[in-house]
Amino acid sequence: MTFSDIMGSLGVAILLIAFLLNMLKIIKTESLVYSLLNLIGAGIACYASYLIHYFPFVILEGSWCLVSLVALIRKL
């Protein structure tokens, strides 16, 4: 497994954990934790996509990261 594989897997795992916790009603989409998990997960996934030069996902994950950052700032 390459470094980019590890980073991509970590980022996606964090995003899926946020989704699972929300679906199980452990955290709400409006919570600080949810936004933080999305910011970190999308940021790591964006970086992994950049490492493998797959720019459609750089744009997708980068956008997800920016939206999460805005949500996080609004909560603070």
Secondary structure by P-SEA (a helix, b strand, c coil): ccaaaaaaaaaaaaaaaaaaaaaacccccccaaaaaaaaaaaaaaaaaaaaacaaaaaaaaaaaaaaaaaaaaaac
